[in-house]
Amino acid sequence: SYEKSRDKDGNAKKYGVKIPEKNISGEAKKRITEIESLKSINRLAMDFYHHVLFNTPAGKNGLYYLEKREFNRKILKNFNIGFAPSGWDNLLNFLRKKKIGDSPAEKLGLIAPKKNRSGFYDRFRNRIIFPIFDNNSAVAGFGGRVLDDSLPKYLNSPETVLYNKSRSLYGLNMAKEKCRKAGMVYIVEGYLDLLSLHQNGIDNSVATLGTSLTADHIQLLKGYAEKIVLVYDSDEAGIKAAHRCIELFWKKHINFKAGDASYNKEKNVDTRILVLSSGHDPASYISKFGADSFLDCAEKAQGVIPFIISSAVKKHGLSTEGKIKIVADVKSSIAAVNDHVARGLYVKELAEIAGISEALILESIKEATPDMQRTVTFKKKEGINRENRLEAKIISMMLQFPDIIPEVKKRDIISYFRDKKFKTIGDLILENFAVIRGNVAGIISLTDDKLIRDRIASLTIVDESWEYNGCVKLLQQFESNRKDSNNTLLNKIKAAEKDSDYELLFGLLKQKQNQAEKKITANKLDFAGG
């Protein structure tokens, strides 16, 4: 229970997190303990909703609806599906009895303030409840679906310190090992579609949560699958998703294999579009035709660019006017493919299908190409210039390849940083590494500075293939550059004195003192060893 799970480290023990007091600051420990406490409150709410669905008269309508939709009790229990009863304060009173304050419950979006601010009411009422888990199976938030045609049909938790829909995928905690084993993942749009796939043995599937596929979703899935199949119930939805993929992969610089052409030796995400026949969603399609038929369709799913081409042909036909419109629809998507071989193959495919010369298509694509060929990973508006680009790369490396952090600490790399925000992020990672190793969301949660949070998020999605020796070489290069630079620590101190920048001067003097102390310690060790 909630009460029994607490010990001297708060709720940390329940989730397997041991908080070593000597390794982190008091403020950081307080922040982490608060997060774990919020997770416990969400789990209490999940247990409440689940109990209502299966064990109370109030849940009968919800259970009847789900069973009518052909969901068995095993899948409902596996996913901890629940029901929020009618009434304004059922969960509110339950949490109060458990000594949970209104403030944390409001912070989690479980309750909302009344318009006159005289109290609170339950956010979810008379809805089937779908708990949304994070990658470590902690309850991050909830989704609620009505039983009739009321609006809104779906209601999700608001953005909280635990829940961000652009970085969350429903069912990933249950699917990740299956995705890794299969090497692929199906992405659907709804909770019930996801449950239907899992109930029919298609366990390597997840669902987006009221949002389009994002760069964070792709980055998350790259750790588990090399192939993604996006499942839609209409051509229009599929086309929008395909164009969104082009924009997403281009803007975020995530490696992209746009169909059948295997042209990059690096790890790519092979993204395909599956539109089910006759307007079926996955749940209704499997109900009518079966799981094997769904898998057969998925096997034939087209890559993003081939799908866009075939959709344009289907839409416009092969008249002269139709061919002009086809090229207009497709040219920017082909231009976005930044591998010349793959782009050439797609041009050839389009030329053969539409009966247009490759030269004419290439001429049209040239118009779209300049804007599509920008490869600036770090933009000036993010404050990352040429001088501190190595610092950005080191922070990205620490976030994506935590094994290198001890080496960063040993070499005192962060002390050489010139960008204050990068230095803050580096220190944050080093101070809390023992507790939140590899947990980017945990690192982001340790600061309220929006610029720093955004910078951490942007550095997390930079696509790099890290390996230990390469990381060490990068650190050596950075060390050498900074040590050999004209802007030595002494020169920087003099410059700060000249500019009367006393805050910077204080920091530099402290840095110089730290270096001197480390040198004395090293000499003592050498002397003792000799």
C-alpha angles and dihedrals in degrees: 000000000000093000095047093049094065122094135155090300093055113231095336094100092056090062096041094256115136111195109213103206095206095054101056138040122259091247092052092048090050090051094049093046090051091052092051090048090053090050089054091052091051090051090051090052090049091052090049094052092043091052091050092053097051105026111033137064088237090067098050095093091051093048091047091052093050094046090048086055087057098252115145124219093248094064091042091054094043089058094038092236113187144174131240107215125223115270135076105256112027096116092034092058092043092055092045090054087054089054092249112150123232092238098065091041089054091046088057093049092242091122132022132209119256116247092253090047089236093129144316140282135200113274093209117054130165092354137123106249124221113191111219113216128200122229091276093052095254114140106256100172147319142257123206130200126195121232095226138026095293119135135273090039091196128029121189132192113270120251108287139165086272102037131056114161093204090060099035130087121191112237097010092122088058096038106041099091091045089050091051092049094047094039090224143073135207116219118202131176105234142055094233092048089054093049090049093054093049093045089055095051098262092124098159092081137106137177134227116234109235093307139089121259109286136199089253090055091052093046089050094049095046087076091061110028141027094199128055125191114195110205121208137170098221142035091239093055091046093050092050090050092048093052089045089054091053091051092044097049093044098046097041096040095229111161107262132197101188100200136311098346108100101199109144125069091203121091106282135184109237101209122194136180123225119189111187119224126262095010095295121158116216094264095051093040094054091044091056104032105019136240095283091059090050091052091049090054091047091052089059095046113134128236116254098262096042088049092052090049095048092044091052091049091048091049101044105025125216102286117123091261090044092054091051090053092046092056091045090053096046107034099084092048093052090044089057092063100098096198112089095209094051092044090052091051092052091048089053092048092050091047092053095046097044098034093237125136116257090231092061092048092048091050090053093046091054088068091061098037105080095063091043096054099066109124103180104140096184115041125214091237087064088060095245112134133173093271096058099032090106089054089054090050092051092051090048088051092050091051096046101032108035092174089080095057096090088055091049089052094045092053092043087230096163092061088068093056117117100187107085095209093050089048090051091050092046092051090046091055094046094047094050102030095111092057106035102028108172093352103124093178088056091052092048090051091059094072135052093198104114094202092053092045091051092047092051090050093049093048090050094062096048104118113233134147105227127196127171102249092046090051092052090051090053090052091048091050091050092047092050093048093051096043093048094043121113087233095077119170091260092051091048090052090052091048092050090050091050092049092045088234095155096172091056091041092054091051093048093049090050089050091051090050091051091051091050092050091050090050091051090049091049091050091051091052091048090050092048091049094048 
